[in-house]
Amino acid sequence: MPIEQQWQNVDSAPGDCDLELAVIEGAMPHALVFPCQRISGGWIHAETKAVIRVDPTHWRFWRKPD
């Protein structure tokens, strides 16, 4: 699997591109269904620029649906 498709620890998330985030909810991991961007102190929805309150564990580069 190419590195851009592999999940990375959230501590290494870049702040200048669209990302897919993974979160733990109810002891189950799942990926958010919209692209996110890292900002100082948190995260935003990449398309709407709205601040989102999430505590992600992992990230990978966002892939646009085919």
CHARMM-style PDB file with segment names, atoms N, HN, CA, C and O in Angstrom:
ATOM      1  N   MET     1       0.848  -1.173   0.000  1.00  0.00      PROA
ATOM      2  CA  MET     1       0.000   0.000   0.000  1.00  0.00      PROA
ATOM      3  C   MET     1       0.898   1.242   0.000  1.00  0.00      PROA
ATOM      4  O   MET     1       1.814   1.341   0.816  1.00  0.00      PROA
ATOM      5  N   PRO     2       0.644   2.177  -0.896  1.00  0.00      PROA
ATOM      6  CA  PRO     2       1.445   3.409  -0.939  1.00  0.00      PROA
ATOM      7  C   PRO     2       1.342   4.169   0.387  1.00  0.00      PROA
ATOM      8  O   PRO     2       0.315   4.121   1.064  1.00  0.00      PROA
ATOM      9  N   ILE     3       2.406   4.858   0.740  1.00  0.00      PROA
ATOM     10  HN  ILE     3       3.240   4.896   0.191  1.00  0.00      PROA
ATOM     11  CA  ILE     3       2.460   5.579   2.018  1.00  0.00      PROA
ATOM     12  C   ILE     3       1.313   6.567   2.169  1.00  0.00      PROA
ATOM     13  O   ILE     3       0.816   6.751   3.280  1.00  0.00      PROA
ATOM     14  N   GLU     4       0.877   7.207   1.096  1.00  0.00      PROA
ATOM     15  HN  GLU     4       1.280   7.058   0.193  1.00  0.00      PROA
ATOM     16  CA  GLU     4      -0.203   8.192   1.200  1.00  0.00      PROA
ATOM     17  C   GLU     4      -1.547   7.558   1.539  1.00  0.00      PROA
ATOM     18  O   GLU     4      -2.488   8.265   1.898  1.00  0.00      PROA
ATOM     19  N   GLN     5      -1.652   6.220   1.428  1.00  0.00      PROA
ATOM     20  HN  GLN     5      -0.888   5.645   1.136  1.00  0.00      PROA
ATOM     21  CA  GLN     5      -2.891   5.530   1.781  1.00  0.00      PROA
ATOM     22  C   GLN     5      -2.819   4.876   3.157  1.00  0.00      PROA
ATOM     23  O   GLN     5      -3.821   4.350   3.642  1.00  0.00      PROA
ATOM     24  N   GLN     6      -1.657   4.901   3.785  1.00  0.00      PROA
ATOM     25  HN  GLN     6      -0.843   5.328   3.390  1.00  0.00      PROA
ATOM     26  CA  GLN     6      -1.487   4.276   5.092  1.00  0.00      PROA
ATOM     27  C   GLN     6      -1.845   5.261   6.203  1.00  0.00      PROA
ATOM     28  O   GLN     6      -1.603   6.463   6.089  1.00  0.00      PROA
ATOM     29  N   TRP     7      -2.422   4.731   7.271  1.00  0.00      PROA
ATOM     30  HN  TRP     7      -2.618   3.755   7.363  1.00  0.00      PROA
ATOM     31  CA  TRP     7      -2.742   5.556   8.430  1.00  0.00      PROA
ATOM     32  C   TRP     7      -1.465   5.910   9.176  1.00  0.00      PROA
ATOM     33  O   TRP     7      -0.600   5.060   9.386  1.00  0.00      PROA
ATOM     34  N   GLN     8      -1.354   7.178   9.575  1.00  0.00      PROA
ATOM     35  HN  GLN     8      -2.056   7.869   9.404  1.00  0.00      PROA
ATOM     36  CA  GLN     8      -0.206   7.693  10.313  1.00  0.00      PROA
ATOM     37  C   GLN     8      -0.687   8.223  11.668  1.00  0.00      PROA
ATOM     38  O   GLN     8      -1.851   8.597  11.810  1.00  0.00      PROA
ATOM     39  N   ASN     9       0.196   8.253  12.648  1.00  0.00      PROA
ATOM     40  HN  ASN     9       1.141   7.948  12.532  1.00  0.00      PROA
ATOM     41  CA  ASN     9      -0.142   8.806  13.955  1.00  0.00      PROA
ATOM     42  C   ASN     9      -0.513  10.279  13.806  1.00  0.00      PROA
ATOM     43  O   ASN     9       0.148  11.016  13.074  1.00  0.00      PROA
ATOM     44  N   VAL    10      -1.553  10.704  14.488  1.00  0.00      PROA
ATOM     45  HN  VAL    10      -2.090  10.106  15.082  1.00  0.00      PROA
ATOM     46  CA  VAL    10      -2.062  12.069  14.330  1.00  0.00      PROA
ATOM     47  C   VAL    10      -1.027  13.133  14.697  1.00  0.00      PROA
ATOM     48  O   VAL    10      -1.105  14.260  14.210  1.00  0.00      PROA
ATOM     49  N   ASP    11      -0.071  12.793  15.539  1.00  0.00      PROA
ATOM     50  HN  ASP    11      -0.008  11.877  15.936  1.00  0.00      PROA
ATOM     51  CA  ASP    11       0.962  13.765  15.914  1.00  0.00      PROA
ATOM     52  C   ASP    11       1.790  14.237  14.722  1.00  0.00      PROA
ATOM     53  O   ASP    11       2.391  15.310  14.769  1.00  0.00      PROA
ATOM     54  N   SER    12       1.823  13.445  13.665  1.00  0.00      PROA
ATOM     55  HN  SER    12       1.334  12.573  13.627  1.00  0.00      PROA
ATOM     56  CA  SER    12       2.616  13.802  12.487  1.00  0.00      PROA
ATOM     57  C   SER    12       1.792  14.456  11.378  1.00  0.00      PROA
ATOM     58  O   SER    12       2.308  14.674  10.282  1.00  0.00      PROA
ATOM     59  N   ALA    13       0.523  14.773  11.638  1.00  0.00      PROA
ATOM     60  HN  ALA    13       0.103  14.596  12.529  1.00  0.00      PROA
ATOM     61  CA  ALA    13      -0.361  15.321  10.602  1.00  0.00      PROA
ATOM     62  C   ALA    13       0.128  16.684  10.111  1.00  0.00      PROA
ATOM     63  O   ALA    13       0.406  17.569  10.920  1.00  0.00      PROA
ATOM     64  N   PRO    14       0.236  16.859   8.791  1.00  0.00      PROA
ATOM     65  CA  PRO    14       0.623  18.161   8.241  1.00  0.00      PROA
ATOM     66  C   PRO    14      -0.537  19.149   8.326  1.00  0.00      PROA
ATOM     67  O   PRO    14      -1.681  18.748   8.537  1.00  0.00      PROA
ATOM     68  N   GLY    15      -0.252  20.415   8.166  1.00  0.00      PROA
ATOM     69  HN  GLY    15       0.677  20.741   7.995  1.00  0.00      PROA
ATOM     70  CA  GLY    15      -1.289  21.433   8.270  1.00  0.00      PROA
ATOM     71  C   GLY    15      -1.632  22.114   6.972  1.00  0.00      PROA
ATOM     72  O   GLY    15      -2.379  23.092   6.974  1.00  0.00      PROA
ATOM     73  N   ASP    16      -1.115  21.634   5.867  1.00  0.00      PROA
ATOM     74  HN  ASP    16      -0.508  20.839   5.865  1.00  0.00      PROA
ATOM     75  CA  ASP    16      -1.291  22.356   4.608  1.00  0.00      PROA
ATOM     76  C   ASP    16      -1.989  21.548   3.521  1.00  0.00      PROA
ATOM     77  O   ASP    16      -1.827  21.830   2.334  1.00  0.00      PROA
ATOM     78  N   CYS    17      -2.770  20.537   3.926  1.00  0.00      PROA
ATOM     79  HN  CYS    17      -2.902  20.307   4.890  1.00  0.00      PROA
ATOM     80  CA  CYS    17      -3.447  19.720   2.916  1.00  0.00      PROA
ATOM     81  C   CYS    17      -4.680  19.050   3.522  1.00  0.00      PROA
ATOM     82  O   CYS    17      -4.859  19.028   4.740  1.00  0.00      PROA
ATOM     83  N   ASP    18      -5.524  18.506   2.642  1.00  0.00      PROA
ATOM     84  HN  ASP    18      -5.378  18.524   1.653  1.00  0.00      PROA
ATOM     85  CA  ASP    18      -6.732  17.813   3.076  1.00  0.00      PROA
ATOM     86  C   ASP    18      -6.378  16.422   3.585  1.00  0.00      PROA
ATOM     87  O   ASP    18      -5.611  15.688   2.962  1.00  0.00      PROA
ATOM     88  N   LEU    19      -6.959  16.076   4.740  1.00  0.00      PROA
ATOM     89  HN  LEU    19      -7.582  16.673   5.247  1.00  0.00      PROA
ATOM     90  CA  LEU    19      -6.663  14.807   5.387  1.00  0.00      PROA
ATOM     91  C   LEU    19      -7.942  14.052   5.717  1.00  0.00      PROA
ATOM     92  O   LEU    19      -8.999  14.651   5.916  1.00  0.00      PROA
ATOM     93  N   GLU    20      -7.832  12.745   5.772  1.00  0.00      PROA
ATOM     94  HN  GLU    20      -6.973  12.259   5.610  1.00  0.00      PROA
ATOM     95  CA  GLU    20      -8.882  11.878   6.290  1.00  0.00      PROA
ATOM     96  C   GLU    20      -8.477  11.550   7.723  1.00  0.00      PROA
ATOM     97  O   GLU    20      -7.356  11.103   7.966  1.00  0.00      PROA
ATOM     98  N   LEU    21      -9.379  11.768   8.665  1.00  0.00      PROA
ATOM     99  HN  LEU    21     -10.290  12.131   8.467  1.00  0.00      PROA
ATOM    100  CA  LEU    21      -9.073  11.526  10.066  1.00  0.00      PROA
ATOM    101  C   LEU    21      -9.781  10.283  10.578  1.00  0.00      PROA
ATOM    102  O   LEU    21     -10.903   9.982  10.172  1.00  0.00      PROA
ATOM    103  N   ALA    22      -9.117   9.569  11.469  1.00  0.00      PROA
ATOM    104  HN  ALA    22      -8.206   9.814  11.799  1.00  0.00      PROA
ATOM    105  CA  ALA    22      -9.717   8.424  12.151  1.00  0.00      PROA
ATOM    106  C   ALA    22      -9.936   8.801  13.608  1.00  0.00      PROA
ATOM    107  O   ALA    22      -9.067   9.393  14.249  1.00  0.00      PROA
ATOM    108  N   VAL    23     -11.103   8.450  14.118  1.00  0.00      PROA
ATOM    109  HN  VAL    23     -11.809   7.968  13.598  1.00  0.00      PROA
ATOM    110  CA  VAL    23     -11.447   8.709  15.514  1.00  0.00      PROA
ATOM    111  C   VAL    23     -11.943   7.415  16.148  1.00  0.00      PROA
ATOM    112  O   VAL    23     -12.379   6.497  15.453  1.00  0.00      PROA
ATOM    113  N   ILE    24     -11.872   7.354  17.473  1.00  0.00      PROA
ATOM    114  HN  ILE    24     -11.518   8.100  18.037  1.00  0.00      PROA
ATOM    115  CA  ILE    24     -12.413   6.220  18.216  1.00  0.00      PROA
ATOM    116  C   ILE    24     -13.732   6.678  18.822  1.00  0.00      PROA
ATOM    117  O   ILE    24     -13.786   7.667  19.553  1.00  0.00      PROA
ATOM    118  N   GLU    25     -14.785   5.947  18.510  1.00  0.00      PROA
ATOM    119  HN  GLU    25     -14.740   5.143  17.917  1.00  0.00      PROA
ATOM    120  CA  GLU    25     -16.103   6.284  19.030  1.00  0.00      PROA
ATOM    121  C   GLU    25     -16.751   5.006  19.535  1.00  0.00      PROA
ATOM    122  O   GLU    25     -16.973   4.069  18.768  1.00  0.00      PROA
ATOM    123  N   GLY    26     -17.052   4.971  20.818  1.00  0.00      PROA
ATOM    124  HN  GLY    26     -16.872   5.732  21.441  1.00  0.00      PROA
ATOM    125  CA  GLY    26     -17.645   3.767  21.385  1.00  0.00      PROA
ATOM    126  C   GLY    26     -16.736   2.561  21.265  1.00  0.00      PROA
ATOM    127  O   GLY    26     -17.209   1.454  21.008  1.00  0.00      PROA
ATOM    128  N   ALA    27     -15.454   2.754  21.446  1.00  0.00      PROA
ATOM    129  HN  ALA    27     -15.070   3.653  21.655  1.00  0.00      PROA
ATOM    130  CA  ALA    27     -14.421   1.706  21.367  1.00  0.00      PROA
ATOM    131  C   ALA    27     -14.182   1.194  19.947  1.00  0.00      PROA
ATOM    132  O   ALA    27     -13.436   0.235  19.751  1.00  0.00      PROA
ATOM    133  N   MET    28     -14.811   1.828  18.958  1.00  0.00      PROA
ATOM    134  HN  MET    28     -15.417   2.607  19.117  1.00  0.00      PROA
ATOM    135  CA  MET    28     -14.640   1.410  17.565  1.00  0.00      PROA
ATOM    136  C   MET    28     -14.010   2.543  16.752  1.00  0.00      PROA
ATOM    137  O   MET    28     -14.472   3.682  16.814  1.00  0.00      PROA
ATOM    138  N   PRO    29     -12.961   2.237  15.995  1.00  0.00      PROA
ATOM    139  CA  PRO    29     -12.370   3.272  15.135  1.00  0.00      PROA
ATOM    140  C   PRO    29     -13.199   3.462  13.865  1.00  0.00      PROA
ATOM    141  O   PRO    29     -13.746   2.501  13.324  1.00  0.00      PROA
ATOM    142  N   HSD    30     -13.286   4.678  13.406  1.00  0.00      PROA
ATOM    143  HN  HSD    30     -12.842   5.459  13.845  1.00  0.00      PROA
ATOM    144  CA  HSD    30     -13.901   4.931  12.102  1.00  0.00      PROA
ATOM    145  C   HSD    30     -13.342   6.220  11.523  1.00  0.00      PROA
ATOM    146  O   HSD    30     -12.833   7.079  12.243  1.00  0.00      PROA
ATOM    147  N   ALA    31     -13.449   6.331  10.216  1.00  0.00      PROA
ATOM    148  HN  ALA    31     -13.862   5.633   9.631  1.00  0.00      PROA
ATOM    149  CA  ALA    31     -12.926   7.497   9.502  1.00  0.00      PROA
ATOM    150  C   ALA    31     -14.032   8.523   9.294  1.00  0.00      PROA
ATOM    151  O   ALA    31     -15.180   8.171   9.024  1.00  0.00      PROA
ATOM    152  N   LEU    32     -13.672   9.791   9.425  1.00  0.00      PROA
ATOM    153  HN  LEU    32     -12.739  10.077   9.644  1.00  0.00      PROA
ATOM    154  CA  LEU    32     -14.628  10.850   9.115  1.00  0.00      PROA
ATOM    155  C   LEU    32     -14.886  10.839   7.611  1.00  0.00      PROA
ATOM    156  O   LEU    32     -14.011  10.463   6.831  1.00  0.00      PROA
ATOM    157  N   VAL    33     -16.089  11.251   7.203  1.00  0.00      PROA
ATOM    158  HN  VAL    33     -16.800  11.557   7.837  1.00  0.00      PROA
ATOM    159  CA  VAL    33     -16.495  11.142   5.800  1.00  0.00      PROA
ATOM    160  C   VAL    33     -16.267  12.425   5.007  1.00  0.00      PROA
ATOM    161  O   VAL    33     -16.736  12.550   3.875  1.00  0.00      PROA
ATOM    162  N   PHE    34     -15.554  13.371   5.594  1.00  0.00      PROA
ATOM    163  HN  PHE    34     -15.173  13.269   6.513  1.00  0.00      PROA
ATOM    164  CA  PHE    34     -15.267  14.631   4.911  1.00  0.00      PROA
ATOM    165  C   PHE    34     -13.803  14.987   5.139  1.00  0.00      PROA
ATOM    166  O   PHE    34     -13.211  14.565   6.133  1.00  0.00      PROA
ATOM    167  N   PRO    35     -13.215  15.758   4.229  1.00  0.00      PROA
ATOM    168  CA  PRO    35     -11.811  16.137   4.386  1.00  0.00      PROA
ATOM    169  C   PRO    35     -11.636  17.169   5.498  1.00  0.00      PROA
ATOM    170  O   PRO    35     -12.485  18.035   5.707  1.00  0.00      PROA
ATOM    171  N   CYS    36     -10.520  17.053   6.199  1.00  0.00      PROA
ATOM    172  HN  CYS    36      -9.830  16.349   6.029  1.00  0.00      PROA
ATOM    173  CA  CYS    36     -10.200  17.957   7.306  1.00  0.00      PROA
ATOM    174  C   CYS    36      -8.834  18.583   7.073  1.00  0.00      PROA
ATOM    175  O   CYS    36      -8.020  18.070   6.306  1.00  0.00      PROA
ATOM    176  N   GLN    37      -8.600  19.700   7.748  1.00  0.00      PROA
ATOM    177  HN  GLN    37      -9.261  20.117   8.371  1.00  0.00      PROA
ATOM    178  CA  GLN    37      -7.284  20.335   7.732  1.00  0.00      PROA
ATOM    179  C   GLN    37      -6.898  20.677   9.156  1.00  0.00      PROA
ATOM    180  O   GLN    37      -7.730  21.083   9.968  1.00  0.00      PROA
ATOM    181  N   ARG    38      -5.624  20.506   9.441  1.00  0.00      PROA
ATOM    182  HN  ARG    38      -4.948  20.176   8.782  1.00  0.00      PROA
ATOM    183  CA  ARG    38      -5.106  20.847  10.767  1.00  0.00      PROA
ATOM    184  C   ARG    38      -4.846  22.346  10.833  1.00  0.00      PROA
ATOM    185  O   ARG    38      -4.266  22.930   9.916  1.00  0.00      PROA
ATOM    186  N   ILE    39      -5.279  22.956  11.920  1.00  0.00      PROA
ATOM    187  HN  ILE    39      -5.750  22.482  12.664  1.00  0.00      PROA
ATOM    188  CA  ILE    39      -5.004  24.367  12.174  1.00  0.00      PROA
ATOM    189  C   ILE    39      -4.376  24.475  13.561  1.00  0.00      PROA
ATOM    190  O   ILE    39      -4.355  23.498  14.311  1.00  0.00      PROA
ATOM    191  N   SER    40      -3.880  25.623  13.896  1.00  0.00      PROA
ATOM    192  HN  SER    40      -3.897  26.416  13.288  1.00  0.00      PROA
ATOM    193  CA  SER    40      -3.307  25.831  15.223  1.00  0.00      PROA
ATOM    194  C   SER    40      -4.382  25.573  16.280  1.00  0.00      PROA
ATOM    195  O   SER    40      -5.384  26.286  16.341  1.00  0.00      PROA
ATOM    196  N   GLY    41      -4.172  24.575  17.089  1.00  0.00      PROA
ATOM    197  HN  GLY    41      -3.358  23.997  17.039  1.00  0.00      PROA
ATOM    198  CA  GLY    41      -5.105  24.282  18.172  1.00  0.00      PROA
ATOM    199  C   GLY    41      -6.274  23.394  17.817  1.00  0.00      PROA
ATOM    200  O   GLY    41      -7.162  23.209  18.650  1.00  0.00      PROA
ATOM    201  N   GLY    42      -6.318  22.831  16.608  1.00  0.00      PROA
ATOM    202  HN  GLY    42      -5.597  22.981  15.931  1.00  0.00      PROA
ATOM    203  CA  GLY    42      -7.446  21.962  16.294  1.00  0.00      PROA
ATOM    204  C   GLY    42      -7.575  21.594  14.830  1.00  0.00      PROA
ATOM    205  O   GLY    42      -6.589  21.439  14.111  1.00  0.00      PROA
ATOM    206  N   TRP    43      -8.838  21.459  14.409  1.00  0.00      PROA
ATOM    207  HN  TRP    43      -9.640  21.585  14.994  1.00  0.00      PROA
ATOM    208  CA  TRP    43      -9.155  20.959  13.073  1.00  0.00      PROA
ATOM    209  C   TRP    43     -10.307  21.744  12.470  1.00  0.00      PROA
ATOM    210  O   TRP    43     -11.162  22.261  13.189  1.00  0.00      PROA
ATOM    211  N   ILE    44     -10.325  21.830  11.142  1.00  0.00      PROA
ATOM    212  HN  ILE    44      -9.631  21.410  10.558  1.00  0.00      PROA
ATOM    213  CA  ILE    44     -11.455  22.419  10.428  1.00  0.00      PROA
ATOM    214  C   ILE    44     -11.914  21.461   9.339  1.00  0.00      PROA
ATOM    215  O   ILE    44     -11.154  20.621   8.858  1.00  0.00      PROA
ATOM    216  N   HSD    45     -13.182  21.613   8.965  1.00  0.00      PROA
ATOM    217  HN  HSD    45     -13.800  22.296   9.355  1.00  0.00      PROA
ATOM    218  CA  HSD    45     -13.735  20.925   7.801  1.00  0.00      PROA
ATOM    219  C   HSD    45     -13.088  21.604   6.598  1.00  0.00      PROA
ATOM    220  O   HSD    45     -13.206  22.820   6.447  1.00  0.00      PROA
ATOM    221  N   ALA    46     -12.418  20.857   5.753  1.00  0.00      PROA
ATOM    222  HN  ALA    46     -12.322  19.869   5.875  1.00  0.00      PROA
ATOM    223  CA  ALA    46     -11.633  21.445   4.664  1.00  0.00      PROA
ATOM    224  C   ALA    46     -12.477  22.199   3.642  1.00  0.00      PROA
ATOM    225  O   ALA    46     -11.989  23.143   3.019  1.00  0.00      PROA
ATOM    226  N   GLU    47     -13.729  21.802   3.460  1.00  0.00      PROA
ATOM    227  HN  GLU    47     -14.126  21.035   3.966  1.00  0.00      PROA
ATOM    228  CA  GLU    47     -14.563  22.449   2.445  1.00  0.00      PROA
ATOM    229  C   GLU    47     -15.314  23.660   2.989  1.00  0.00      PROA
ATOM    230  O   GLU    47     -15.414  24.683   2.311  1.00  0.00      PROA
ATOM    231  N   THR    48     -15.843  23.553   4.210  1.00  0.00      PROA
ATOM    232  HN  THR    48     -15.762  22.722   4.760  1.00  0.00      PROA
ATOM    233  CA  THR    48     -16.644  24.647   4.768  1.00  0.00      PROA
ATOM    234  C   THR    48     -15.830  25.595   5.634  1.00  0.00      PROA
ATOM    235  O   THR    48     -16.272  26.702   5.940  1.00  0.00      PROA
ATOM    236  N   LYS    49     -14.637  25.158   6.028  1.00  0.00      PROA
ATOM    237  HN  LYS    49     -14.277  24.259   5.780  1.00  0.00      PROA
ATOM    238  CA  LYS    49     -13.743  25.905   6.925  1.00  0.00      PROA
ATOM    239  C   LYS    49     -14.306  26.050   8.340  1.00  0.00      PROA
ATOM    240  O   LYS    49     -13.789  26.842   9.128  1.00  0.00      PROA
ATOM    241  N   ALA    50     -15.355  25.298   8.671  1.00  0.00      PROA
ATOM    242  HN  ALA    50     -15.775  24.654   8.031  1.00  0.00      PROA
ATOM    243  CA  ALA    50     -15.925  25.317  10.020  1.00  0.00      PROA
ATOM    244  C   ALA    50     -15.018  24.542  10.972  1.00  0.00      PROA
ATOM    245  O   ALA    50     -14.495  23.484  10.624  1.00  0.00      PROA
ATOM    246  N   VAL    51     -14.840  25.079  12.169  1.00  0.00      PROA
ATOM    247  HN  VAL    51     -15.266  25.939  12.452  1.00  0.00      PROA
ATOM    248  CA  VAL    51     -14.068  24.378  13.194  1.00  0.00      PROA
ATOM    249  C   VAL    51     -14.843  23.135  13.612  1.00  0.00      PROA
ATOM    250  O   VAL    51     -16.054  23.189  13.823  1.00  0.00      PROA
ATOM    251  N   ILE    52     -14.137  22.017  13.729  1.00  0.00      PROA
ATOM    252  HN  ILE    52     -13.153  21.973  13.557  1.00  0.00      PROA
ATOM    253  CA  ILE    52     -14.768  20.779  14.193  1.00  0.00      PROA
ATOM    254  C   ILE    52     -14.072  20.337  15.475  1.00  0.00      PROA
ATOM    255  O   ILE    52     -12.862  20.497  15.632  1.00  0.00      PROA
ATOM    256  N   ARG    53     -14.848  19.790  16.369  1.00  0.00      PROA
ATOM    257  HN  ARG    53     -15.831  19.660  16.242  1.00  0.00      PROA
ATOM    258  CA  ARG    53     -14.303  19.315  17.642  1.00  0.00      PROA
ATOM    259  C   ARG    53     -14.170  17.802  17.567  1.00  0.00      PROA
ATOM    260  O   ARG    53     -15.137  17.064  17.759  1.00  0.00      PROA
ATOM    261  N   VAL    54     -12.966  17.363  17.288  1.00  0.00      PROA
ATOM    262  HN  VAL    54     -12.181  17.962  17.133  1.00  0.00      PROA
ATOM    263  CA  VAL    54     -12.672  15.937  17.200  1.00  0.00      PROA
ATOM    264  C   VAL    54     -11.356  15.672  17.914  1.00  0.00      PROA
ATOM    265  O   VAL    54     -10.536  16.571  18.101  1.00  0.00      PROA
ATOM    266  N   ASP    55     -11.177  14.436  18.302  1.00  0.00      PROA
ATOM    267  HN  ASP    55     -11.843  13.706  18.150  1.00  0.00      PROA
ATOM    268  CA  ASP    55      -9.933  14.001  18.928  1.00  0.00      PROA
ATOM    269  C   ASP    55      -9.412  12.811  18.123  1.00  0.00      PROA
ATOM    270  O   ASP    55      -9.505  11.670  18.574  1.00  0.00      PROA
ATOM    271  N   PRO    56      -8.864  13.071  16.936  1.00  0.00      PROA
ATOM    272  CA  PRO    56      -8.441  11.977  16.059  1.00  0.00      PROA
ATOM    273  C   PRO    56      -7.213  11.253  16.602  1.00  0.00      PROA
ATOM    274  O   PRO    56      -6.424  11.804  17.369  1.00  0.00      PROA
ATOM    275  N   THR    57      -7.082  10.003  16.176  1.00  0.00      PROA
ATOM    276  HN  THR    57      -7.723   9.555  15.552  1.00  0.00      PROA
ATOM    277  CA  THR    57      -5.920   9.202  16.561  1.00  0.00      PROA
ATOM    278  C   THR    57      -4.959   9.015  15.396  1.00  0.00      PROA
ATOM    279  O   THR    57      -3.754   8.870  15.600  1.00  0.00      PROA
ATOM    280  N   HSD    58      -5.493   9.017  14.167  1.00  0.00      PROA
ATOM    281  HN  HSD    58      -6.472   9.135  14.002  1.00  0.00      PROA
ATOM    282  CA  HSD    58      -4.677   8.768  12.980  1.00  0.00      PROA
ATOM    283  C   HSD    58      -5.163   9.616  11.815  1.00  0.00      PROA
ATOM    284  O   HSD    58      -6.268  10.159  11.837  1.00  0.00      PROA
ATOM    285  N   TRP    59      -4.320   9.717  10.807  1.00  0.00      PROA
ATOM    286  HN  TRP    59      -3.423   9.276  10.789  1.00  0.00      PROA
ATOM    287  CA  TRP    59      -4.662  10.467   9.603  1.00  0.00      PROA
ATOM    288  C   TRP    59      -4.042   9.780   8.387  1.00  0.00      PROA
ATOM    289  O   TRP    59      -3.107   8.989   8.506  1.00  0.00      PROA
ATOM    290  N   ARG    60      -4.584  10.102   7.226  1.00  0.00      PROA
ATOM    291  HN  ARG    60      -5.344  10.745   7.129  1.00  0.00      PROA
ATOM    292  CA  ARG    60      -3.965   9.775   5.938  1.00  0.00      PROA
ATOM    293  C   ARG    60      -4.435  10.836   4.959  1.00  0.00      PROA
ATOM    294  O   ARG    60      -5.399  11.557   5.219  1.00  0.00      PROA
ATOM    295  N   PHE    61      -3.746  10.924   3.835  1.00  0.00      PROA
ATOM    296  HN  PHE    61      -2.963  10.339   3.624  1.00  0.00      PROA
ATOM    297  CA  PHE    61      -4.112  11.934   2.847  1.00  0.00      PROA
ATOM    298  C   PHE    61      -5.509  11.647   2.313  1.00  0.00      PROA
ATOM    299  O   PHE    61      -5.858  10.498   2.041  1.00  0.00      PROA
ATOM    300  N   TRP    62      -6.304  12.705   2.166  1.00  0.00      PROA
ATOM    301  HN  TRP    62      -6.020  13.638   2.387  1.00  0.00      PROA
ATOM    302  CA  TRP    62      -7.668  12.589   1.652  1.00  0.00      PROA
ATOM    303  C   TRP    62      -7.625  12.173   0.192  1.00  0.00      PROA
ATOM    304  O   TRP    62      -6.859  12.722  -0.600  1.00  0.00      PROA
ATOM    305  N   ARG    63      -8.448  11.206  -0.152  1.00  0.00      PROA
ATOM    306  HN  ARG    63      -9.070  10.760   0.491  1.00  0.00      PROA
ATOM    307  CA  ARG    63      -8.588  10.782  -1.548  1.00  0.00      PROA
ATOM    308  C   ARG    63      -9.989  11.133  -1.998  1.00  0.00      PROA
ATOM    309  O   ARG    63     -10.972  10.706  -1.391  1.00  0.00      PROA
ATOM    310  N   LYS    64     -10.080  11.908  -3.057  1.00  0.00      PROA
ATOM    311  HN  LYS    64      -9.282  12.255  -3.550  1.00  0.00      PROA
ATOM    312  CA  LYS    64     -11.392  12.270  -3.579  1.00  0.00      PROA
ATOM    313  C   LYS    64     -12.082  11.018  -4.104  1.00  0.00      PROA
ATOM    314  O   LYS    64     -11.452  10.192  -4.765  1.00  0.00      PROA
ATOM    315  N   PRO    65     -13.391  10.872  -3.808  1.00  0.00      PROA
ATOM    316  CA  PRO    65     -14.123   9.704  -4.315  1.00  0.00      PROA
ATOM    317  C   PRO    65     -14.109   9.681  -5.839  1.00  0.00      PROA
ATOM    318  O   PRO    65     -14.135  10.721  -6.497  1.00  0.00      PROA
ATOM    319  N   ASP    66     -14.069   8.485  -6.373  1.00  0.00      PROA
ATOM    320  HN  ASP    66     -14.048   7.640  -5.839  1.00  0.00      PROA
ATOM    321  CA  ASP    66     -14.077   8.328  -7.847  1.00  0.00      PROA
ATOM    322  C   ASP    66     -15.424   8.651  -8.431  1.00  0.00      PROA
ATOM    323  OT1 ASP    66     -15.605   8.571  -9.646  1.00  0.00      PROA
TER     324      ASP     66
END
